[in-house]
Amino acid sequence: MRVVMIGAGYVGLVTGTCLADFGHNVTCVDRDADRIAALQAGAIPIFEPGLEELVANNAAAGRLAFAAELSAPVAAAEAVLIAVGTPARHGDGYADLTHVYTAAREIAAALDGYTVVIIKSTVPVGTGDEVERIIRQARPDADVSVVSNPEFLREGAAIVDFKRPDRIIAGVEDNRARAVVEALYRPLYLNQAPLLFVSRRTAELTKYAANAFLATKISFINEIADLCEKTGANVQDVARGIGMDNRIGPKFLNAGPGYGGSCFPKDIKALIKTAHDLKSPLRIVEAVASVNDERKRAIARKVIAACGGDVRGKTIGLLGLTFKPNTDDMREAPSLAIAATLRNGGARLRVHDPAGMEQAKALMGDGVEFVDSPYAAAEGADALALVTEWDAYRALDLARVAASMCAPVLVDLRNVYRTEEVESYGFAYYCVGRPMPKKSSV
Ligand code: NAD
């Protein structure tokens, strides 16, 4: 099938490449001409494990191409997928649909023959209706169906998630579109991936409901972690204990610095806006968002407390800046709020991340020292905070770290280490929601 992917970002590039790997003929279009030129030259603009090789293989096989202009590929395509960004609109938190509507107008102008336009971007309920209206208004002659097919992949595991999804949700309003979606996902379908056909509005809302539910688990376990700290209970054991219940499940129950990233914060804001406008408030989701906002500040205060209550003039090393491991994505990363609070308190920061430093430099501003190893971040520091649990930080040479620090203080915001082990190297060790010895208690 001839497929066009509009938007070659984290979602578009991965899903476009995976669809090519299934045997479809895919053109990824992006209005960022530099990005397209880089892709055409074989460079991958994002960090995603396994992607470089997959792009190279499919481009070499002639199934994957890149273009800055969509007219010719769209005219020839049977399916056009929209995977452009839908960030939070400045000031009010609604989803900014400018890119989606622009793409819809551009697609409309290029349509030729029956085409299914598939919205992969995360968009509020009713956006599919509006995209269809835009296209029909611009091209009353167009033979088109508009489908909602939200994407559930996780950055860092995006290829596996796309190729082995828990489910595919397709919001279709007619059988012709359904047949095209079935053909598009046929390789997955044969692999037993459940393909769930629902109405277009249901598909749109399902994506938001899924993200809101996952965020709820995170805020929930973070509050339980606080209670654990007050009671001497261990949040990791609590999470294991409740997670063994099939009705609850073990995932998304890791206490830490709160959720961030390119999706949860903006999607939760947008969902709250939709619910509010329709006078059907989501009070649980509102609480989840406010718990998470407060969480980032509380976690920064935890680091300050570990430094004796004052970080002025102190050097603090931060390990891990991206919102989660195995991505270079810094959007809404908790490290940003933590770094800002520590700097406001007068701390000097020395930071490291395996893949996110370029993006972080643009966001963290001056006065932050970026270093090329976790050991360099610890060198001469008054405290070291593990913010994002990259594998590279899971087996640090703790003797070396302790010896190089001004004061061996480790604040483990992801509960990666065992208390006894860290303390055996002379560290004052602070973690999240686990019992801490008297001398470390904050
Ligand atoms: P992104 O910012 O990484 O990529 C979007 C790309 O679209 C950019 O390269 C931009 O230049 C391009 N673009 C914008 N308007 C365009 C136009 N008119 N024509 C051509 N290209 C255009 O965004 P992303 O992280 O891939 O997210 C895309 C959508 O998928 C969002 O709605 C997001 O919420 C959703 N989503 C993201 C993830 C994730 O993990 N990143 C997961 C699931 C769903």
Residues whose N, C-alpha, C, O or C-beta is under 5 A from the ligand:
A	BS01	NAD	I6 G7 A8 G9 Y10 V11 G12 V29 D30 R31 D32 A83 V84 G85 T86 H99 T102 A103 K120 S121 T122 E151 F152 L153 R154 E155 S262
